[in-house]
């Protein structure tokens, strides 16, 4: 969640109001779980929060993807650019000295947020597919949490479905998270070359000379963690069946 205001004090107040609203939602969920006398209030509230998360992601995906299709312009962030700092910096001078007080010593401008009109259908398609995969990846944790909570609330925390859900979520996060970043990286690079001149033109702002493909590491770590949990839950499922057979 991003909180923006004209000053730090206002941003802190807005953030506090947002935190208060979230706290009231949690309190309402706890009150409702206690009113219904569920077996585990924690499981019930966790599952409800996960379902709310999935609903919010779905609503955001619908509005975001529809806007991408029907809007005459396309907004895209982190577009790579090449530009020089507008003023001389100490690090650019061979005889420069390190400033004694707080001051800018060196800096680079390597990306920008752009709103582009008439963007090619190929690039818009990459943004659409990359955005769709990003929304699917974002919704996966909510589904992953809500389903095991429902299974555990039914008294079978190690049911056979739990390991399958964990393995499926691992595959979705690995493929969706990686493919989304790769596709959006390509789209940003192509956008930069469509709307900005080449670096050889000598323009103040130009498209980058080299292409940097972003391959995220976090989907691999998340997928490995979910796969390990799937193995643990599968082992627990076997023990649960063996225990039920002895009773």
C-alpha positions in Angstrom: 0.0 0.0 0.0 1.4 3.4 -1.0 0.5 6.5 1.1 1.1 9.9 -0.5 0.6 13.4 0.9 2.2 16.8 0.5 4.2 16.4 3.7 5.5 13.8 6.1 3.0 14.6 8.8 0.0 14.3 6.5 1.3 11.0 5.1 1.7 9.6 8.6 -1.9 10.7 9.5 -3.3 9.1 6.3 -1.3 5.9 7.0 -2.6 5.8 10.6 -6.2 6.2 9.3 -5.6 3.3 6.9 -4.1 1.2 9.6 -7.1 2.0 11.8 -9.5 0.9 9.0 -7.6 -2.4 8.6 -7.7 -2.9 12.3 -11.5 -2.4 12.4 -11.9 -4.9 9.6 -9.9 -7.5 11.5 -12.0 -6.7 14.7 -15.2 -7.2 12.7 -14.0 -10.5 11.4 -13.0 -11.7 14.8 -16.4 -10.6 16.3 -18.2 -12.5 13.5 -16.1 -15.6 14.0 -16.8 -15.6 17.8 -20.5 -14.9 17.1 -20.7 -18.0 14.9 -18.8 -20.1 17.5 -16.3 -21.5 15.0 -13.8 -24.1 16.0 -10.8 -21.9 15.5 -11.2 -18.1 15.3 -7.7 -17.7 13.9 -8.3 -20.1 11.1 -11.6 -18.5 10.3 -10.2 -14.9 10.3 -7.1 -15.9 8.3 -9.3 -17.6 5.6 -11.6 -14.6 5.5 -8.7 -12.2 5.0 -7.3 -14.5 2.3 -10.6 -14.4 0.4 -10.8 -10.6 0.7 -7.3 -10.4 -0.7 -8.2 -12.6 -3.7 -11.4 -10.5 -4.3 -9.4 -7.2 -4.2 -6.8 -8.6 -6.7 -9.6 -9.8 -9.0 -11.3 -6.4 -8.9 -7.9 -4.7 -9.6 -7.2 -7.0 -12.4 -10.6 -6.4 -14.1 -10.3 -2.6 -13.9 -6.6 -2.6 -14.8 -6.8 -4.9 -17.8 -10.0 -3.2 -19.1 -8.3 0.2 -18.8 -5.3 -1.1 -20.7 -7.5 -2.3 -23.6 -9.9 0.7 -23.9 -7.7 3.6 -22.8 -6.2 5.7 -25.7 -2.9 5.9 -23.8 -0.8 3.3 -22.0 0.9 3.9 -18.7 4.0 2.0 -18.0 6.6 2.4 -15.2 10.3 1.7 -15.0 10.9 2.3 -18.7 14.7 2.3 -19.3 16.2 5.5 -20.5 19.6 7.0 -21.1 20.2 10.6 -19.9 22.9 12.7 -18.2 22.4 14.3 -14.9 21.2 17.9 -15.5 24.1 19.4 -13.6 27.8 18.5 -13.0 28.4 16.2 -10.1 31.5 15.9 -7.9 32.0 12.3 -9.0 32.3 13.4 -12.6 35.3 15.6 -11.9 38.8 14.1 -11.6 39.8 16.8 -9.1 36.5 16.8 -7.2 36.6 16.5 -3.4 34.2 14.6 -1.2 31.7 17.1 0.3 31.9 17.6 4.1 28.2 18.3 4.5 25.1 16.5 3.2 25.2 16.9 -0.6 24.6 15.0 -3.7 27.9 13.3 -4.8 26.8 11.1 -7.7 23.6 10.0 -9.3 22.1 8.3 -12.4 18.7 8.4 -14.1 18.1 5.1 -15.7 14.3 4.7 -15.8 11.1 6.8 -16.1 7.3 6.4 -15.8 5.7 7.1 -19.2 2.2 7.5 -20.6 2.3 6.6 -24.3 -0.3 7.2 -27.0 -0.5 4.9 -30.0 1.7 2.2 -28.6 2.0 -0.8 -30.9 -0.3 -3.8 -30.5 2.6 -6.1 -30.0 3.9 -4.1 -27.0 0.4 -3.7 -25.6 -0.1 -7.5 -25.8 3.1 -8.1 -23.9 2.0 -5.6 -21.2 -1.5 -7.3 -21.1 -0.1 -10.8 -20.7 2.6 -9.7 -18.3 0.0 -7.8 -16.2 -2.4 -10.7 -16.2 0.3 -13.1 -15.0 1.3 -10.6 -12.3 -2.3 -10.5 -11.1 -2.6 -14.3 -11.1 0.7 -14.5 -9.1 -0.6 -11.9 -6.7 -3.9 -13.8 -6.1 -2.1 -17.1 -5.6 -1.1 -16.5 -1.9 -4.8 -15.7 -1.0 -6.0 -18.9 -2.7 -3.2 -20.9 -1.1 -4.1 -19.7 2.4 -7.9 -19.8 2.1 -8.1 -23.4 0.9 -5.9 -25.0 3.6 -7.7 -23.0 6.2 -11.0 -24.4 5.0 -9.6 -27.9 5.0 -8.1 -27.5 8.5 -11.4 -26.0 9.8 -13.1 -29.2 8.6 -10.9 -31.2 10.9 -8.6 -32.6 8.2 -5.5 -30.4 8.1 -3.5 -33.0 6.2 -6.1 -34.0 3.6 -4.9 -35.2 0.2 -5.9 -31.9 -1.4 -3.5 -29.8 0.7 -0.3 -31.1 -0.9 -1.8 -30.7 -4.4 -2.8 -27.1 -3.7 0.8 -26.4 -2.4 2.4 -27.9 -5.5 0.0 -26.1 -7.8 0.7 -22.8 -6.1 4.5 -23.5 -6.4 4.2 -24.0 -10.2 1.9 -20.9 -10.6 4.3 -18.6 -8.6 7.4 -19.9 -10.4 6.0 -19.6 -13.9 3.7 -16.6 -13.4 6.2 -14.6 -11.4 9.1 -15.2 -13.7 7.2 -14.9 -17.0 5.5 -11.7 -15.8 8.8 -9.9 -15.0 10.4 -11.1 -18.3 7.5 -10.0 -20.5 7.2 -6.6 -18.8 11.0 -6.1 -19.1 10.7 -6.7 -22.9 7.7 -4.4 -23.1 9.5 -1.6 -21.3 12.6 -1.9 -23.6 10.4 -1.9 -26.7 8.4 1.0 -25.4 11.6 3.0 -24.8 12.8 2.4 -28.4 9.4 3.2 -29.9 9.0 6.7 -28.2 12.6 7.8 -27.6 15.4 8.5 -30.1 18.6 6.4 -30.3 21.6 7.3 -28.1 23.6 8.1 -31.2 21.2 11.1 -32.0 22.7 13.1 -29.1 19.3 13.8 -27.6 19.1 14.7 -23.9 17.0 11.7 -23.3 17.3 8.6 -25.4 16.6 4.9 -25.5 19.1 2.6 -23.8 21.9 1.1 -25.8 21.8 -2.3 -24.1 18.9 -4.5 -23.2 18.7 -5.7 -19.6 16.5 -8.7 -19.1 15.2 -8.9 -15.5 14.9 -12.5 -14.3 13.6 -12.4 -10.7 14.9 -14.7 -8.0 12.0 -14.5 -5.6 9.7 -16.9 -7.5 12.3 -19.6 -7.3 12.6 -19.2 -3.6 8.9 -19.1 -3.1 8.3 -22.1 -5.3 11.0 -24.1 -3.4 9.4 -23.2 -0.1 5.9 -24.2 -1.2 7.3 -27.5 -2.7 8.9 -28.3 0.7 5.7 -27.6 2.4 3.9 -29.9 0.0 6.3 -32.7 0.9 5.7 -32.1 4.6 1.9 -32.0 4.1 2.1 -35.2 2.1 4.0 -36.9 4.9 1.4 -35.6 7.4 -1.4 -36.9 5.1 0.1 -40.4 5.2 0.5 -40.3 9.0 -3.2 -39.1 9.3 -4.4 -42.0 7.2 -2.3 -44.5 9.2 -3.7 -43.1 12.4 -7.3 -43.2 11.2 -6.7 -46.9 10.2 -5.6 -47.7 13.7 -8.6 -46.1 15.4 
